């Protein structure tokens, strides 16, 4: 059975507040992944009111 992307785990990026899905390159470190991209990691966490 083919893998369906709809079943992948997701997180919310603390910088841009958008959801992002699990990627194979993050398989070993998924628990440590916080940001969706290098750009968001550079900006850091934004505070929400």
C-alpha distance matrix in Angstrom:
0.0 3.8 6.6 9.0 12.6 14.0 13.0 14.9 18.3 21.3 25.1 28.2 30.3 33.8 35.4 34.0 32.7 29.4 25.9 23.7 20.2 19.0 18.9 17.8 21.6 22.4 20.1 23.2 25.5 23.6 26.3 29.0 27.8 30.1 30.4 28.0 30.1 33.0 35.2 34.5 35.1 38.4 39.5 38.6 38.3 40.0 41.8 41.0 43.9
3.8 0.0 3.8 6.3 9.6 11.7 11.3 12.7 16.4 19.1 22.8 25.7 27.5 31.2 32.5 31.0 29.9 26.6 23.2 20.8 17.4 16.3 15.9 15.1 18.8 19.9 18.1 21.5 23.6 21.6 24.6 27.0 25.4 27.6 27.5 25.0 26.8 29.8 31.9 31.4 32.1 35.3 36.4 35.8 35.6 37.3 39.2 38.5 41.6
6.6 3.8 0.0 3.8 6.5 8.8 8.1 9.0 12.7 15.4 19.0 22.1 23.9 27.5 28.9 27.6 26.4 23.2 19.7 17.3 13.8 12.7 12.6 12.2 16.0 16.7 14.9 18.5 20.2 18.1 20.9 23.4 21.7 23.9 23.9 21.5 23.6 26.6 28.7 28.0 28.7 32.0 33.0 32.2 31.9 33.7 35.6 35.0 38.0
9.0 6.3 3.8 0.0 3.8 5.4 5.9 7.5 11.3 13.5 17.2 20.0 22.0 25.7 27.0 25.3 24.0 20.6 17.2 15.3 12.0 12.0 12.6 13.3 17.0 17.2 16.1 19.8 20.9 18.2 20.9 23.4 21.3 22.9 22.7 20.1 22.4 25.8 27.5 26.5 27.6 30.9 31.5 30.8 30.3 31.7 33.5 32.5 35.5
12.6 9.6 6.5 3.8 0.0 3.8 5.4 5.4 9.0 10.5 14.1 16.6 18.4 22.1 23.4 21.6 20.4 17.0 13.7 11.6 8.5 9.1 9.9 11.6 14.9 14.9 14.5 18.3 18.8 15.9 18.7 20.8 18.4 19.7 19.2 16.5 18.9 22.3 23.8 22.8 24.1 27.3 27.8 27.2 26.7 28.1 30.0 29.1 32.1
14.0 11.7 8.8 5.4 3.8 0.0 3.8 5.7 8.5 9.7 13.4 15.7 18.2 21.7 23.2 21.3 19.5 16.2 12.8 11.8 9.2 10.6 12.5 14.5 17.7 17.1 16.7 20.3 20.4 17.1 19.3 21.6 19.3 20.1 19.9 17.4 20.3 23.9 25.1 23.6 25.0 28.4 28.4 27.6 26.6 27.6 29.1 27.8 30.5
13.0 11.3 8.1 5.9 5.4 3.8 0.0 3.8 6.5 9.1 12.8 15.8 18.5 21.8 23.8 22.5 20.5 17.6 13.9 12.6 9.5 9.7 12.0 13.6 16.9 15.9 14.7 18.1 18.5 15.2 17.1 19.9 18.2 19.4 19.9 17.9 21.0 24.5 26.0 24.3 25.2 28.8 29.0 27.8 26.7 28.0 29.4 28.3 31.1
14.9 12.7 9.0 7.5 5.4 5.7 3.8 0.0 3.8 6.5 10.2 13.4 15.6 19.0 20.9 19.9 18.3 15.5 11.7 9.7 6.2 5.9 8.5 10.4 13.4 12.1 11.4 14.8 14.9 11.6 13.9 16.4 14.5 15.9 16.4 14.6 17.5 20.9 22.7 21.0 21.7 25.3 25.8 24.5 23.7 25.3 27.0 26.3 29.3
18.3 16.4 12.7 11.3 9.0 8.5 6.5 3.8 0.0 3.8 7.1 10.7 13.1 16.2 18.6 18.0 16.0 13.8 10.1 8.6 5.9 5.6 9.2 11.5 13.8 11.6 11.1 13.9 13.2 9.5 11.0 13.7 12.1 13.2 14.2 13.1 16.5 19.8 21.5 19.3 19.8 23.5 23.7 22.0 20.9 22.6 24.0 23.4 26.4
21.3 19.1 15.4 13.5 10.5 9.7 9.1 6.5 3.8 0.0 3.8 7.0 9.6 12.8 15.0 14.3 12.3 10.1 6.4 5.5 4.3 6.0 9.7 12.8 14.4 11.9 12.6 15.2 13.7 10.0 11.2 13.1 10.8 10.8 11.4 10.3 13.9 17.3 18.6 16.2 17.0 20.6 20.5 18.9 17.6 19.1 20.5 19.9 23.0
25.1 22.8 19.0 17.2 14.1 13.4 12.8 10.2 7.1 3.8 0.0 3.8 6.4 9.2 11.8 11.6 9.5 8.4 5.5 5.6 6.6 8.1 11.4 14.6 15.4 12.4 13.8 15.7 13.3 9.8 10.1 11.2 8.9 7.9 8.8 8.7 12.5 15.6 16.6 13.7 14.3 17.9 17.5 15.6 14.0 15.6 16.9 16.5 19.8
28.2 25.7 22.1 20.0 16.6 15.7 15.8 13.4 10.7 7.0 3.8 0.0 3.8 6.2 8.7 8.3 5.8 5.5 4.3 6.3 8.9 11.2 14.1 17.5 17.8 15.1 17.0 18.7 15.9 12.8 12.8 13.0 10.5 8.1 8.0 8.2 11.8 14.8 14.9 11.7 13.0 16.2 15.1 13.3 11.4 12.3 13.6 13.0 16.3
30.3 27.5 23.9 22.0 18.4 18.2 18.5 15.6 13.1 9.6 6.4 3.8 0.0 3.8 5.4 5.8 5.0 5.6 6.1 7.0 10.2 12.1 14.2 17.6 17.1 14.5 17.2 18.5 15.4 12.9 13.1 12.3 9.3 6.3 5.0 5.8 8.8 11.5 11.4 7.9 9.3 12.5 11.4 9.8 8.4 9.8 12.0 12.2 15.9
33.8 31.2 27.5 25.7 22.1 21.7 21.8 19.0 16.2 12.8 9.2 6.2 3.8 0.0 3.8 6.0 5.4 8.0 9.4 10.8 13.9 15.6 17.6 20.8 20.0 17.2 19.9 20.6 17.2 15.1 14.4 13.1 10.9 7.2 6.7 8.8 11.1 12.8 12.1 8.3 9.2 11.8 10.0 7.7 5.2 6.5 8.4 9.2 12.9
35.4 32.5 28.9 27.0 23.4 23.2 23.8 20.9 18.6 15.0 11.8 8.7 5.4 3.8 0.0 3.8 5.7 8.2 10.7 11.8 15.2 17.1 18.5 21.8 20.6 18.3 21.4 22.3 18.9 17.2 17.1 15.2 12.6 9.1 7.0 8.5 9.6 10.9 9.3 5.6 7.5 9.3 6.9 5.8 4.6 5.2 8.4 9.7 13.4
34.0 31.0 27.6 25.3 21.6 21.3 22.5 19.9 18.0 14.3 11.6 8.3 5.8 6.0 3.8 0.0 3.8 5.5 8.7 10.4 14.1 16.6 18.1 21.6 20.9 19.0 22.1 23.5 20.5 18.3 18.7 17.4 14.3 11.2 8.6 8.4 9.8 11.8 9.8 6.8 9.9 11.5 9.2 9.3 8.3 7.8 10.4 10.5 13.9
32.7 29.9 26.4 24.0 20.4 19.5 20.5 18.3 16.0 12.3 9.5 5.8 5.0 5.4 5.7 3.8 0.0 3.8 6.8 9.5 13.1 15.9 18.1 21.7 21.5 19.2 21.8 23.4 20.4 17.7 17.7 17.1 14.3 11.1 9.6 9.6 12.1 14.6 13.2 9.9 12.4 14.6 12.4 11.5 9.4 8.7 10.2 9.2 12.5
29.4 26.6 23.2 20.6 17.0 16.2 17.6 15.5 13.8 10.1 8.4 5.5 5.6 8.0 8.2 5.5 3.8 0.0 3.8 6.6 10.2 13.4 15.5 19.2 19.5 17.6 20.1 22.2 19.6 16.7 17.5 17.3 14.1 11.6 9.7 8.3 11.1 14.3 13.3 10.6 13.4 15.8 14.2 13.8 12.4 12.2 14.0 13.0 16.1
25.9 23.2 19.7 17.2 13.7 12.8 13.9 11.7 10.1 6.4 5.5 4.3 6.1 9.4 10.7 8.7 6.8 3.8 0.0 3.8 6.9 10.2 12.8 16.5 17.2 15.2 17.2 19.6 17.4 14.1 15.2 15.7 12.5 10.9 9.7 8.1 11.5 15.1 15.0 12.4 14.5 17.6 16.6 15.7 14.3 14.9 16.5 15.6 18.7
23.7 20.8 17.3 15.3 11.6 11.8 12.6 9.7 8.6 5.5 5.6 6.3 7.0 10.8 11.8 10.4 9.5 6.6 3.8 0.0 3.8 7.0 9.1 12.8 13.5 11.8 13.9 16.6 14.7 11.6 13.5 13.9 10.5 9.9 8.6 6.0 9.4 13.1 13.9 11.9 13.5 16.8 16.6 15.9 15.3 16.6 18.7 18.4 21.7
20.2 17.4 13.8 12.0 8.5 9.2 9.5 6.2 5.9 4.3 6.6 8.9 10.2 13.9 15.2 14.1 13.1 10.2 6.9 3.8 0.0 3.8 6.4 10.0 11.5 10.0 11.3 14.4 13.3 10.1 12.5 13.7 10.7 11.4 10.8 8.5 11.6 15.1 16.6 14.9 16.0 19.4 19.7 18.8 18.3 19.9 22.0 21.7 25.0
19.0 16.3 12.7 12.0 9.1 10.6 9.7 5.9 5.6 6.0 8.1 11.2 12.1 15.6 17.1 16.6 15.9 13.4 10.2 7.0 3.8 0.0 3.8 6.8 8.6 6.9 7.6 10.9 10.3 7.3 10.3 11.8 9.4 11.3 11.4 9.7 12.3 15.4 17.6 16.2 16.4 20.0 20.9 19.7 19.6 21.7 23.9 24.0 27.4
18.9 15.9 12.6 12.6 9.9 12.5 12.0 8.5 9.2 9.7 11.4 14.1 14.2 17.6 18.5 18.1 18.1 15.5 12.8 9.1 6.4 3.8 0.0 3.8 5.5 5.4 6.7 10.2 10.3 8.5 12.2 13.0 10.4 12.8 12.4 10.3 11.8 14.4 17.0 16.5 16.5 19.8 21.3 20.6 21.0 23.4 26.0 26.4 29.9
17.8 15.1 12.2 13.3 11.6 14.5 13.6 10.4 11.5 12.8 14.6 17.5 17.6 20.8 21.8 21.6 21.7 19.2 16.5 12.8 10.0 6.8 3.8 0.0 3.8 5.3 5.1 8.6 10.0 9.3 13.1 14.0 12.3 15.3 15.3 13.5 14.5 16.5 19.6 19.4 18.9 22.0 24.0 23.2 23.9 26.6 29.1 29.8 33.4
21.6 18.8 16.0 17.0 14.9 17.7 16.9 13.4 13.8 14.4 15.4 17.8 17.1 20.0 20.6 20.9 21.5 19.5 17.2 13.5 11.5 8.6 5.5 3.8 0.0 3.8 5.6 7.7 8.5 9.0 12.7 12.6 10.8 14.0 13.8 12.4 12.7 14.0 17.3 17.5 16.5 19.4 21.8 21.1 22.3 25.2 28.1 29.1 32.8
22.4 19.9 16.7 17.2 14.9 17.1 15.9 12.1 11.6 11.9 12.4 15.1 14.5 17.2 18.3 19.0 19.2 17.6 15.2 11.8 10.0 6.9 5.4 5.3 3.8 0.0 3.8 5.7 5.3 5.2 8.9 9.0 7.4 10.8 11.4 10.8 11.8 13.4 16.7 16.0 14.8 18.1 20.2 18.9 19.7 22.7 25.3 26.4 30.0
20.1 18.1 14.9 16.1 14.5 16.7 14.7 11.4 11.1 12.6 13.8 17.0 17.2 19.9 21.4 22.1 21.8 20.1 17.2 13.9 11.3 7.6 6.7 5.1 5.6 3.8 0.0 3.8 5.7 5.6 9.0 10.3 9.8 13.4 14.6 14.1 15.5 17.2 20.5 19.6 18.4 21.8 23.7 22.2 22.7 25.7 28.0 28.8 32.4
23.2 21.5 18.5 19.8 18.3 20.3 18.1 14.8 13.9 15.2 15.7 18.7 18.5 20.6 22.3 23.5 23.4 22.2 19.6 16.6 14.4 10.9 10.2 8.6 7.7 5.7 3.8 0.0 3.8 6.0 8.3 9.0 9.9 13.7 15.4 15.8 16.9 17.9 21.3 20.5 18.6 21.8 24.0 22.2 22.8 26.1 28.3 29.5 33.1
25.5 23.6 20.2 20.9 18.8 20.4 18.5 14.9 13.2 13.7 13.3 15.9 15.4 17.2 18.9 20.5 20.4 19.6 17.4 14.7 13.3 10.3 10.3 10.0 8.5 5.3 5.7 3.8 0.0 3.8 5.5 5.3 6.3 10.1 12.2 13.2 14.4 15.3 18.6 17.4 15.3 18.6 20.6 18.6 19.1 22.5 24.6 26.0 29.6
23.6 21.6 18.1 18.2 15.9 17.1 15.2 11.6 9.5 10.0 9.8 12.8 12.9 15.1 17.2 18.3 17.7 16.7 14.1 11.6 10.1 7.3 8.5 9.3 9.0 5.2 5.6 6.0 3.8 0.0 3.8 5.4 5.2 8.5 10.7 11.4 13.5 15.3 18.1 16.4 15.0 18.7 20.1 18.0 17.9 21.0 22.9 23.8 27.3
26.3 24.6 20.9 20.9 18.7 19.3 17.1 13.9 11.0 11.2 10.1 12.8 13.1 14.4 17.1 18.7 17.7 17.5 15.2 13.5 12.5 10.3 12.2 13.1 12.7 8.9 9.0 8.3 5.5 3.8 0.0 3.8 5.7 8.2 11.4 13.0 15.4 16.9 19.5 17.2 15.5 19.2 20.2 17.6 17.0 20.1 21.5 22.6 25.9
29.0 27.0 23.4 23.4 20.8 21.6 19.9 16.4 13.7 13.1 11.2 13.0 12.3 13.1 15.2 17.4 17.1 17.3 15.7 13.9 13.7 11.8 13.0 14.0 12.6 9.0 10.3 9.0 5.3 5.4 3.8 0.0 3.8 6.3 9.4 11.8 13.5 14.3 16.9 14.8 12.5 16.0 17.4 14.7 14.7 18.1 19.9 21.5 24.9
27.8 25.4 21.7 21.3 18.4 19.3 18.2 14.5 12.1 10.8 8.9 10.5 9.3 10.9 12.6 14.3 14.3 14.1 12.5 10.5 10.7 9.4 10.4 12.3 10.8 7.4 9.8 9.9 6.3 5.2 5.7 3.8 0.0 3.8 6.1 8.0 9.9 11.2 13.8 11.8 10.0 13.7 15.0 12.8 13.0 16.3 18.5 19.9 23.5
30.1 27.6 23.9 22.9 19.7 20.1 19.4 15.9 13.2 10.8 7.9 8.1 6.3 7.2 9.1 11.2 11.1 11.6 10.9 9.9 11.4 11.3 12.8 15.3 14.0 10.8 13.4 13.7 10.1 8.5 8.2 6.3 3.8 0.0 3.8 6.9 9.2 10.6 12.2 9.4 8.1 11.8 12.3 9.8 9.4 12.5 14.7 16.1 19.8
30.4 27.5 23.9 22.7 19.2 19.9 19.9 16.4 14.2 11.4 8.8 8.0 5.0 6.7 7.0 8.6 9.6 9.7 9.7 8.6 10.8 11.4 12.4 15.3 13.8 11.4 14.6 15.4 12.2 10.7 11.4 9.4 6.1 3.8 0.0 3.8 5.7 7.5 8.7 6.0 5.6 9.4 9.8 8.3 8.7 11.5 14.3 15.7 19.5
28.0 25.0 21.5 20.1 16.5 17.4 17.9 14.6 13.1 10.3 8.7 8.2 5.8 8.8 8.5 8.4 9.6 8.3 8.1 6.0 8.5 9.7 10.3 13.5 12.4 10.8 14.1 15.8 13.2 11.4 13.0 11.8 8.0 6.9 3.8 0.0 3.8 7.3 8.4 6.6 7.7 10.9 11.5 11.0 11.6 13.6 16.6 17.4 21.1
30.1 26.8 23.6 22.4 18.9 20.3 21.0 17.5 16.5 13.9 12.5 11.8 8.8 11.1 9.6 9.8 12.1 11.1 11.5 9.4 11.6 12.3 11.8 14.5 12.7 11.8 15.5 16.9 14.4 13.5 15.4 13.5 9.9 9.2 5.7 3.8 0.0 3.8 5.3 5.3 6.3 8.7 10.1 10.6 12.4 14.5 17.9 19.2 22.9
33.0 29.8 26.6 25.8 22.3 23.9 24.5 20.9 19.8 17.3 15.6 14.8 11.5 12.8 10.9 11.8 14.6 14.3 15.1 13.1 15.1 15.4 14.4 16.5 14.0 13.4 17.2 17.9 15.3 15.3 16.9 14.3 11.2 10.6 7.5 7.3 3.8 0.0 3.8 5.5 5.0 6.2 8.7 9.8 12.5 14.9 18.5 20.4 24.1
35.2 31.9 28.7 27.5 23.8 25.1 26.0 22.7 21.5 18.6 16.6 14.9 11.4 12.1 9.3 9.8 13.2 13.3 15.0 13.9 16.6 17.6 17.0 19.6 17.3 16.7 20.5 21.3 18.6 18.1 19.5 16.9 13.8 12.2 8.7 8.4 5.3 3.8 0.0 3.8 5.4 5.1 6.4 8.7 11.4 13.0 16.7 18.5 22.0
34.5 31.4 28.0 26.5 22.8 23.6 24.3 21.0 19.3 16.2 13.7 11.7 7.9 8.3 5.6 6.8 9.9 10.6 12.4 11.9 14.9 16.2 16.5 19.4 17.5 16.0 19.6 20.5 17.4 16.4 17.2 14.8 11.8 9.4 6.0 6.6 5.3 5.5 3.8 0.0 3.8 5.3 5.1 6.0 8.0 9.7 13.4 15.1 18.7
35.1 32.1 28.7 27.6 24.1 25.0 25.2 21.7 19.8 17.0 14.3 13.0 9.3 9.2 7.5 9.9 12.4 13.4 14.5 13.5 16.0 16.4 16.5 18.9 16.5 14.8 18.4 18.6 15.3 15.0 15.5 12.5 10.0 8.1 5.6 7.7 6.3 5.0 5.4 3.8 0.0 3.8 5.5 5.1 7.9 10.7 14.2 16.5 20.2
38.4 35.3 32.0 30.9 27.3 28.4 28.8 25.3 23.5 20.6 17.9 16.2 12.5 11.8 9.3 11.5 14.6 15.8 17.6 16.8 19.4 20.0 19.8 22.0 19.4 18.1 21.8 21.8 18.6 18.7 19.2 16.0 13.7 11.8 9.4 10.9 8.7 6.2 5.1 5.3 3.8 0.0 3.8 5.5 9.1 11.3 14.9 17.6 21.0
39.5 36.4 33.0 31.5 27.8 28.4 29.0 25.8 23.7 20.5 17.5 15.1 11.4 10.0 6.9 9.2 12.4 14.2 16.6 16.6 19.7 20.9 21.3 24.0 21.8 20.2 23.7 24.0 20.6 20.1 20.2 17.4 15.0 12.3 9.8 11.5 10.1 8.7 6.4 5.1 5.5 3.8 0.0 3.8 6.8 8.0 11.6 14.3 17.5
38.6 35.8 32.2 30.8 27.2 27.6 27.8 24.5 22.0 18.9 15.6 13.3 9.8 7.7 5.8 9.3 11.5 13.8 15.7 15.9 18.8 19.7 20.6 23.2 21.1 18.9 22.2 22.2 18.6 18.0 17.6 14.7 12.8 9.8 8.3 11.0 10.6 9.8 8.7 6.0 5.1 5.5 3.8 0.0 3.8 6.5 9.8 12.7 16.1
38.3 35.6 31.9 30.3 26.7 26.6 26.7 23.7 20.9 17.6 14.0 11.4 8.4 5.2 4.6 8.3 9.4 12.4 14.3 15.3 18.3 19.6 21.0 23.9 22.3 19.7 22.7 22.8 19.1 17.9 17.0 14.7 13.0 9.4 8.7 11.6 12.4 12.5 11.4 8.0 7.9 9.1 6.8 3.8 0.0 3.8 6.6 9.4 12.8
40.0 37.3 33.7 31.7 28.1 27.6 28.0 25.3 22.6 19.1 15.6 12.3 9.8 6.5 5.2 7.8 8.7 12.2 14.9 16.6 19.9 21.7 23.4 26.6 25.2 22.7 25.7 26.1 22.5 21.0 20.1 18.1 16.3 12.5 11.5 13.6 14.5 14.9 13.0 9.7 10.7 11.3 8.0 6.5 3.8 0.0 3.7 6.4 9.7
41.8 39.2 35.6 33.5 30.0 29.1 29.4 27.0 24.0 20.5 16.9 13.6 12.0 8.4 8.4 10.4 10.2 14.0 16.5 18.7 22.0 23.9 26.0 29.1 28.1 25.3 28.0 28.3 24.6 22.9 21.5 19.9 18.5 14.7 14.3 16.6 17.9 18.5 16.7 13.4 14.2 14.9 11.6 9.8 6.6 3.7 0.0 3.8 6.5
41.0 38.5 35.0 32.5 29.1 27.8 28.3 26.3 23.4 19.9 16.5 13.0 12.2 9.2 9.7 10.5 9.2 13.0 15.6 18.4 21.7 24.0 26.4 29.8 29.1 26.4 28.8 29.5 26.0 23.8 22.6 21.5 19.9 16.1 15.7 17.4 19.2 20.4 18.5 15.1 16.5 17.6 14.3 12.7 9.4 6.4 3.8 0.0 3.8
43.9 41.6 38.0 35.5 32.1 30.5 31.1 29.3 26.4 23.0 19.8 16.3 15.9 12.9 13.4 13.9 12.5 16.1 18.7 21.7 25.0 27.4 29.9 33.4 32.8 30.0 32.4 33.1 29.6 27.3 25.9 24.9 23.5 19.8 19.5 21.1 22.9 24.1 22.0 18.7 20.2 21.0 17.5 16.1 12.8 9.7 6.5 3.8 0.0
